[in-house]
Amino acid sequence: MSKNIGKVSGSPSPNRARIAREVTARLEARPGIKRAKVETAQLYTYPEFLSEAECDALVALIDKSARPSTLLAAHEDPEFRTSSSTDLDRWSDLVWQIDDRIAHLLGLPPENAETLQGQRYAPGQQFRAHCDYFHEGAEYWEKMLEFGGQRTWTAMAYLNDVEEGGATWFPRAGVRFKPKKGLLLIWNNMMEDGTPNYDTLHEGMRVLEGTKYVVTKWFRENAWIRGQVPTYYGGGEQRT
């Protein structure tokens, strides 16, 4: 992977490097998962990870409780993130089984995962280029250390096809992904040595026609929630 200069927001981490190796081996051994042909970041796609029924049910949950999306740190651009978000009920039957399936797919502890978040983009809405990892020199970093530390992997599922626009664009890696119902997009936010990878910079491009729905799951390097997390559906396979 590339050695980014000037945008590195953290130091190497043997623990994060180990996580990357283990998840990489697991994903690349899984039939149906494809790695994007880019040199600077690890990006994978898994078509039809979610069933149509699951996608439709998640869309309904997002519509029920959507609120304006927020940012961890203030940004001077009022158009930087204009979508709506929903923090889904982690322990509901639907969300719990999907959470568990994603964690099993990556081979990561469910307790390391943040609660599944839904996002809705109406026509004209977007999320401009950003990275999912935390800036370790930022004011919020000490608080993040209390809840599992750095974000390692991201898993994002598209819940519908979009008439026009709404692609997920990685400008530095040089690839974009068109929303496709049920498709799971997975990427490693770190480089091989556990340093944050600036080449994972990505953008939720402006929706031009239709509405875009996704759910996103971020994994921390350590436990995000305290206590034991029960396994709901450890088989890791799609259930309809």
C-alpha positions as CSV (number, residue, x, y, z in Angstrom):
1,M,0.0,0.0,0.0
2,S,1.1,3.6,-0.5
3,K,3.1,5.5,2.0
4,N,1.1,8.7,2.3
5,I,2.9,11.9,3.1
6,G,1.4,14.9,4.8
7,K,-2.0,13.3,5.6
8,V,-1.0,10.5,8.0
9,S,-3.1,10.9,11.1
10,G,-1.6,8.3,13.4
11,S,1.3,6.0,14.1
12,P,1.9,2.4,13.1
13,S,0.1,-0.2,15.2
14,P,1.0,-3.9,15.4
15,N,-2.5,-4.7,16.6
16,R,-4.1,-3.0,13.7
17,A,-1.6,-4.6,11.3
18,R,-2.6,-8.0,12.7
19,I,-6.3,-7.3,12.3
20,A,-5.7,-6.3,8.7
21,R,-3.8,-9.5,7.9
22,E,-6.5,-11.7,9.5
23,V,-9.4,-10.0,7.8
24,T,-7.7,-9.9,4.5
25,A,-7.0,-13.6,4.6
26,R,-10.6,-14.3,5.5
27,L,-12.1,-12.1,2.8
28,E,-9.8,-13.3,0.0
29,A,-10.7,-17.0,0.8
30,R,-14.4,-16.3,0.6
31,P,-16.2,-17.2,-2.7
32,G,-18.2,-14.4,-4.1
33,I,-16.0,-11.6,-2.7
34,K,-13.9,-9.6,-5.2
35,R,-11.1,-7.2,-4.5
36,A,-11.0,-4.0,-6.4
37,K,-8.1,-3.7,-8.8
38,V,-6.4,-0.7,-7.1
39,E,-3.0,-0.5,-5.6
40,T,-3.3,2.0,-2.8
41,A,-6.2,0.7,-0.7
42,Q,-8.0,-2.6,0.1
43,L,-11.5,-2.5,-1.2
44,Y,-13.9,-5.5,-1.6
45,T,-17.4,-6.1,-3.0
46,Y,-19.8,-8.8,-2.1
47,P,-23.0,-8.8,-4.3
48,E,-26.3,-9.8,-2.8
49,F,-25.1,-9.9,0.8
50,L,-28.5,-8.6,1.9
51,S,-31.7,-10.1,0.6
52,E,-34.4,-7.9,-1.0
53,A,-36.6,-8.3,2.0
54,E,-33.8,-7.3,4.4
55,C,-33.0,-4.2,2.3
56,D,-36.7,-3.2,2.2
57,A,-37.1,-3.6,5.9
58,L,-34.0,-1.5,6.7
59,V,-35.2,1.2,4.4
60,A,-38.5,1.3,6.4
61,L,-36.5,1.6,9.6
62,I,-34.4,4.5,8.2
63,D,-37.5,6.4,7.1
64,K,-39.1,5.9,10.5
65,S,-36.4,7.6,12.5
66,A,-34.2,9.6,10.1
67,R,-32.6,12.8,11.5
68,P,-30.1,15.2,9.9
69,S,-26.6,13.6,9.7
70,T,-23.9,15.0,11.9
71,L,-20.1,15.3,12.0
72,L,-17.7,14.3,14.7
73,A,-15.8,17.6,14.2
74,A,-17.2,20.9,13.0
75,H,-16.7,21.7,9.3
76,E,-16.8,25.2,7.6
77,D,-18.7,23.8,4.6
78,P,-22.5,23.7,5.3
79,E,-22.9,21.4,2.3
80,F,-20.2,18.9,3.5
81,R,-22.7,16.3,4.7
82,T,-26.4,16.8,3.9
83,S,-27.9,13.4,4.3
84,S,-30.1,12.0,7.0
85,S,-29.0,9.2,9.4
86,T,-30.6,6.7,11.7
87,D,-28.9,4.8,14.6
88,L,-30.6,1.4,14.3
89,D,-31.7,-0.6,17.2
90,R,-28.8,-3.0,17.7
91,W,-30.8,-5.6,19.6
92,S,-33.8,-5.8,17.3
93,D,-34.2,-9.2,15.5
94,L,-33.4,-7.8,12.0
95,V,-30.5,-5.6,13.0
96,W,-28.9,-8.1,15.3
97,Q,-28.7,-10.9,12.7
98,I,-27.3,-8.5,10.1
99,D,-24.7,-7.2,12.6
100,D,-23.7,-10.7,13.4
101,R,-23.4,-11.7,9.8
102,I,-21.1,-8.8,8.9
103,A,-18.9,-9.5,11.9
104,H,-18.7,-13.2,11.1
105,L,-17.9,-12.4,7.4
106,L,-14.9,-10.3,8.5
107,G,-14.0,-12.5,11.4
108,L,-14.1,-9.6,13.9
109,P,-15.6,-9.6,17.4
110,P,-19.2,-8.2,17.3
111,E,-18.4,-6.1,20.4
112,N,-15.8,-4.2,18.4
113,A,-18.5,-2.9,16.0
114,E,-20.3,0.3,16.3
115,T,-24.1,0.2,16.1
116,L,-25.3,-0.2,12.5
117,Q,-26.2,3.3,11.1
118,G,-28.6,3.9,8.2
119,Q,-28.2,6.8,5.9
120,R,-30.6,8.4,3.4
121,Y,-29.7,10.7,0.6
122,A,-32.5,12.6,-1.2
123,P,-31.9,14.3,-4.6
124,G,-29.2,16.9,-4.2
125,Q,-27.7,15.4,-1.0
126,Q,-24.1,14.2,-0.6
127,F,-21.3,13.5,1.8
128,R,-18.1,15.1,0.5
129,A,-14.7,13.5,0.6
130,H,-13.7,12.2,4.0
131,C,-12.0,9.3,5.7
132,D,-13.6,7.0,8.2
133,Y,-10.6,6.7,10.5
134,F,-10.1,9.0,13.4
135,H,-7.4,11.7,13.5
136,E,-5.3,10.8,16.4
137,G,-4.2,14.4,17.1
138,A,-7.8,15.7,17.2
139,E,-9.5,16.8,20.4
140,Y,-12.0,13.9,20.3
141,W,-9.2,11.2,20.1
142,E,-9.0,10.7,23.9
143,K,-12.7,10.0,24.0
144,M,-12.4,7.5,21.1
145,L,-9.8,5.6,23.0
146,E,-12.4,5.0,25.8
147,F,-14.6,3.2,23.2
148,G,-12.4,0.9,21.3
149,G,-9.9,3.3,19.7
150,Q,-9.3,3.5,16.0
151,R,-11.7,2.5,13.3
152,T,-10.1,-0.4,11.3
153,W,-12.6,-1.7,8.8
154,T,-15.8,-0.3,7.2
155,A,-18.6,-2.4,5.8
156,M,-21.4,-0.5,3.9
157,A,-24.4,-2.1,2.2
158,Y,-26.5,-0.5,-0.5
159,L,-30.3,-0.9,0.1
160,N,-31.6,0.1,-3.3
161,D,-30.6,1.0,-6.8
162,V,-30.4,4.7,-7.5
163,E,-31.7,6.2,-10.7
164,E,-28.8,8.6,-11.2
165,G,-25.9,9.7,-9.1
166,G,-25.0,8.6,-5.5
167,A,-21.9,6.6,-6.3
168,T,-19.3,6.0,-3.6
169,W,-16.1,7.5,-5.0
170,F,-12.6,6.9,-3.8
171,P,-10.7,9.7,-5.6
172,R,-7.2,8.9,-4.5
173,A,-7.6,5.1,-5.1
174,G,-9.2,5.9,-8.5
175,V,-12.4,3.8,-8.3
176,R,-16.1,4.4,-7.7
177,F,-19.0,2.1,-6.9
178,K,-22.5,2.4,-8.2
179,P,-25.3,1.7,-5.7
180,K,-26.7,-1.8,-6.2
181,K,-29.4,-3.3,-4.0
182,G,-27.9,-5.8,-1.6
183,L,-24.2,-5.1,-2.5
184,L,-21.8,-5.0,0.5
185,L,-18.7,-2.8,0.1
186,I,-15.9,-3.4,2.5
187,W,-12.6,-1.6,3.0
188,N,-9.6,-1.4,5.3
189,N,-9.0,2.1,6.7
190,M,-5.4,1.3,7.6
191,M,-2.2,0.6,5.8
192,E,-0.2,-2.6,6.2
193,D,1.6,-1.3,9.3
194,G,-1.6,-0.1,11.0
195,T,-1.2,3.6,10.0
196,P,-4.4,5.3,8.8
197,N,-4.5,5.2,5.0
198,Y,-5.4,8.5,3.4
199,D,-6.0,6.8,0.1
200,T,-9.3,5.5,1.6
201,L,-10.6,9.1,1.2
202,H,-14.1,8.6,-0.2
203,E,-17.2,10.6,-1.1
204,G,-20.9,9.8,-1.2
205,M,-21.5,11.6,-4.5
206,R,-24.6,13.8,-5.0
207,V,-27.8,12.0,-5.7
208,L,-29.2,13.4,-9.0
209,E,-32.4,11.4,-9.3
210,G,-34.1,9.1,-6.8
211,T,-33.2,8.4,-3.2
212,K,-30.2,6.5,-1.9
213,Y,-30.3,4.2,1.2
214,V,-27.3,2.6,2.8
215,V,-26.3,1.0,6.1
216,T,-22.8,1.4,7.4
217,K,-20.9,-0.6,10.1
218,W,-17.5,0.6,11.5
219,F,-15.3,-1.7,13.4
220,R,-12.9,-0.5,16.2
221,E,-9.6,-2.1,17.0
222,N,-10.8,-3.0,20.5
223,A,-14.2,-3.4,22.1
224,W,-16.7,-0.6,21.4
225,I,-19.3,-1.9,23.8
226,R,-18.7,-3.3,27.3
227,G,-19.7,-6.8,28.3
228,Q,-20.4,-10.0,26.3
229,V,-22.2,-9.7,23.0
230,P,-24.4,-12.8,22.3
231,T,-24.2,-14.4,18.9
232,Y,-27.5,-14.2,17.1
233,Y,-26.7,-15.9,13.8
234,G,-23.2,-17.1,13.6
235,G,-23.4,-19.0,10.4
236,G,-22.4,-15.9,8.4
237,E,-24.8,-16.8,5.5
238,Q,-27.7,-14.9,4.1
239,R,-31.1,-15.6,5.6
240,T,-34.3,-14.5,4.0
